């Protein structure tokens, strides 16, 4: 059986260095960590979670608290990508993931904390006034917010820079001379407790539109997507020359829907979307996109939580990951 000493010899480092890489010690350089991971992969070495848990008094498990899997207010598509990324990266760091789903989002957190099932907690699908934040703080479990509520209550935050994404998207339409565009999203400012990332995106888009003298017409995509169509939204706003789609699931089908309705993109209407990088990479004909860096975000969330577990007294951190721009020629000059 391959052990940690075999990995150290293969990588040409000390046994201690391998241990540091496995535990994610920030003192280890990326070059050294990559060398150790390569040796582990070559030799087929996997972390013995049971032995490590005994030696560290940890469960080697991270909880991920999310809304109902079928709650389509948050994109099921993006949620699945995030789950996969968190699980894969946590495993590389020697941890398992415990998915925590319940109706009100608080009971499982309290149960996990009481039973000491997890070493740390990741809160996903953050609402603007999310009750789980206070429950997580009261539980005493090291917690990272994968999203940013109105009040973080001293917890670490990692998320996409949705403000930057919205500014870039609106600004590209402004550069093309557009004066009225549609913003399609799953919620609006008037919602009592919207998903915070959507609210942040809407606010930033409206602010940038005001700065650029662009009129934004907001379209709220129904929870039942069959009752909303982009083509019908265009008929409600005949002066609009462009569309920004913030909702992931709608963004995937937006270009195809318009083409099937014989609306040429960008001939008749300009189109740009907010899209997960992995989805963009796999699309045959993607529209111009601001892409969410899901790989960096999920690894950053896990890294932030492990730092919090190791340094419970450190001050709260905040990390927003910028989106990348991919111009596919679907924004025309008017």
N, C-alpha and C positions, 0 to 999 in steps of 0.2 A: 504493500500500500504506500502511495506517495505521501510524504509528510512535508512539513514546513521547511525542514532542513534541505530536502531534495530541491525544493523551489529556490531556496537561497543559493545553492550551488549552481543551479542552472542559470540563474539571473546574475550570478557573480556579485551577490551582496550578502550582508549578514542576516542571520535569522531574525534579529531584532528589526532590521529594516523591513523584512517581509511582514512581520507582525504589525509594524506601523502602517504599511500599505493596506493591509486587510482592515485595520481599524479606522483608516482614513485620516491618519495624523497629518495636519496641514503643513508640517515641517518637511514632508517628503515632496520632492520636486515631481512634476508631471513626467519628466523623462525617466526617472527612477521607477515611478509607479507603473508606467507603461511597460517597462522592462520586466517588472515582477509579474504583472498581469499576463504578459506574453508567455513567460515561463510557466505560470499556473495553467494556462490554456494548453500549452504544449504537453505538459505532463499529466493533464487531466485532474489537477488538484482542485478540490472543493473544500470550502470551510466546514469544519465539524461544528455545527451550531450548538449541539448539546454540550460538547466539551467547553466551547467558548462561553456559553451561558453560565456554566458552573464556575468557571474561573473569574468571570466578571460580575456575577450576581445580576445578570441581565436576562431578559427573555429573548433578546435578539429579534424582536418583532416590533414593527412600527404600525400603528393604526392609521387607517385612512377613512375619515368620516365624510360621507357624501350624502346627497339627497337621494331620494328614491330613484333607482335605476331607470324607471319608466317616466320620470319627471322630465318632460321635454322642454320645460322652460330653460333648462341648461342643456346644451347640445349633447345628445347621446354619442354622436360621432366623436366630438372632441373629448368627451369624458372617457371613452374607451381608449383613445390614444394616450391620454394622461395616465390611466390605470396601468397600461402596458409599460409606459416609460418609467413610472415610479417603481413598479415591481422589478423590472429588469435591472435598473440602477441600484436599487436597494439590495438585490441579490449579490451584485458585484461588491457591495460594501459589507456583505456578510449578514444581511438582515432579511427576514421574511415580512410580508405585508398581510395585515389583517383588515379586510374590508368591513367597514361598519356602516350599516344602513338601517335606519328606523324612521318611523313616521314623523316624529317631532325633532329628530336629530340630536337629542340630548341624553336619552336613556342609555344608549350604548356607550357613550363617553363616560357617564357616571359608573356604569357596570364595569367597564374595562379598567378604570382607575381604581375602583374598590377591590377588584380581583387581581390587580397588578398584572394584567395580561400583556401590556405593551410598555415599551421603554419611552416611546414618544408618539405624538399625534400630529397628523396632517389634516387640516380642515379644508375641504374643497367646496365648490359651489357657494361661495360666500355672498350672502345677501347684505344689503346696505346696513340693516340693523339686525345682525345675525345673533340669535339668542345662544347659539353654541359657543360663541367667543367667551362670554362670561362663565359658562359652565366649564370650559376648558381651563380658564384661569383658576377657578375655584378648585378644580380637580388636582392641581399641582403637577399634572403630567406635562413634561416639556412639549411645547406646541409650536408649530409653524402654520401660519395662515397662507394657504395657496389661493390668494385673492386678497382684496383690501376692503374691509368694511369701513363705514364712516368713522368708527372708533376701534382702534386695534387693541386697546387696553394693555399696552406694553408688550404685545407678542411680536415675534418676528414675522415679516411679510416677504413673500416672493410672488411675483406675478409678471404678466406681460405689461409692457408700457403701452396701454391702450390709448393714452393721450397722444403719444407720439404717432401711433398708427392712424388715429383719426385726423390729426393735423396733416400728415403726409397725403392721405387720401383726398381730403378736401382741397388741399393746396394744388394737387395735380389737376383737378377739375378747374380751379381758378386759373392756372397757367394756360389751360386750353380755351379760356374765354367763356366758360359756362356761367350762367347767371341763376339758374334754378336746377336743383338736383333733388332726387328722392333718397331718403335714408331709410332702409328697411331693417328692422330689428325686432327682437322678441318682446321688448317692453318699452315703456316710455317714462318720462319724468313723473307722470301722474300716478304710476303704480305705487301702492302703499309701501312695499318692501321689495324693490327690484333686485335682480342680480347686480352686484355692484360694478362688475366689469362692464356690463352693458350701459349702465347709467354713466359711468366715467367716459365711455366712448361717445355717447350721445352729447354730453356736456362739452367735451373737447371739440367734437365736430361742429356743434353750434357756435362755439366761441371762434373757431377758425373761419367758419362761414361768414360770421359777422365782420370779422377783420378783413375778409376778402370781398365783401359785398355780394355774397351769394345767398340766395334764398334756399332754405332747406325745408322740404315737405316730408314729415315723418310718417312712415307707414308701419303700423304694428302688426307683425305676423301672428296670426291666431295660433293658439295652442294646437288646435286642429288645423294642420297646414292645408288640408283639402279645401278649407274655406277661404284661402288667400292665394292669390296668384300675382306674380310680378306683372304679367300682361295687363291684368285688370287695374293694378295700381297705376300703370302708365296712363290708362284711359282717364283716371281720376285727376291726373296732373298733366294736361296736354302741353303745358309750357316747359315741362322738365326736359332737359337734354341729356341728363346723366342719372345713374343710379349707383349708390353705394349699398352693398348688402353686408350687414354685420353678422347676421345669423349664419352659423357654419353650415347647417344642413341645407338651407335655402341657397347659400353661395355655391354649393356643389352643383346644383341643377339649374342655376339662374341662366347661364348662357344657352344651354340646351332648350330650356323652356321658351326663351325668346325666339330662338331660331325656328322652333316648331310652330310658333305663332306668326312666323314670317316677319319678325322684327329683326332687321339686320344689325349686328354688333361689329363695328361701331357706326355703321352707315346710318341707321335710324336712331339709335340710342347708344350712349357710352356707358360702360359698365366697369366697376371695380369692386373687389370684395376683400373682406378679412378672412383669411384662410389658414388652417394649420399647414405647416411646411410639408408634412408627410403626405397630406391629401394633395397639395399642389404638385408635388413631385410625381404623383401617380396619375394625374389627370391627363387625358389625351389632348384636350384643347382648353387649358386654363385661361381664365380672364386675367387682366391686370390685377395683381394681388399684393396686399400687405400681409406677409406670412409670419405667423406665430412660431417662434423657435421652440418647439415642444421638447426637443432633446435637451437643450440647455436649461429650460425651465424645470423639467422634472429632476434632472441631476442636481440643480441648484436648490430645489426644495429639500431633497434628501440630505444634501451636504449641510444645509442650514440647520436641519433638525438634529443631525448628529453632532454638530458644533454646540447646539443648545444642550443636548444631553450631557456632553463632556464638560460644558462650562455654564452651569445653570445660573450663575450670578452675573453673567455678562449682560451688557445693555442690549436693548432690542435692535435688530437690524432690519433694513428695508432694501430690497433689490428688485428693480424693475428691468425686465429684459426687452430691449428694442426689437421691433419687427424688422424684417428685411423686405426690400421692394423688388417686385418682379414685373417689369413692363412688358405686357403681351400685346400692346397695340390696340387695346379695346377702349381707350379714351381718345376721342378725336378732338380736333380743334374746331370750334364753332365760329 
